[in-house]
Amino acid sequence: MAAALLFAVATLVYLFPALIGGRVLSPGNALLSDHPTAFHPWLEYARELVRAGDAPLWNPYMLTGTPLLGNAQAAIFSPFSLPVWILPLEYGFGWQAALRLWTAAFGAYLLARELRLSFWP
């Protein structure tokens, strides 16, 4: 429990500007342009469809139309997308990143404990 709380506090401190401060989480490097060019538009379009009462089945804006529901990069069924569906979009992406970071950190901790390492490694 202490490790989970420690990772939660570290995640909140690290991502505070995107979680509470109203800043948008975005890469500062052209090599990491997936989020603003792919993930953000797909999730935003899927969110608009869901809030309008339509199923996000098809994306007519990509090529001549592509499936949106089965697109792995849109991550419609990912539990990490839940903050994007519930919260305002500018906060949803930050909380989505926080959930992913906390899950990765706590999962690595659980793996280390399973390998019989002490608390700090």
Buried (B, 14 or more C-beta within 10 A) or exposed (E): EEBEEBBBEEBEEEBEEBBEEEBBBEEEEEEEEEBEEBBBBBBBBBBEBEEEEEEBEBBEEBEEEEEBBEBEEBBBEBEBBEBBBEBEBEBBBBBBBBBEBBBEBBEEBEEBEEEEEEEEE
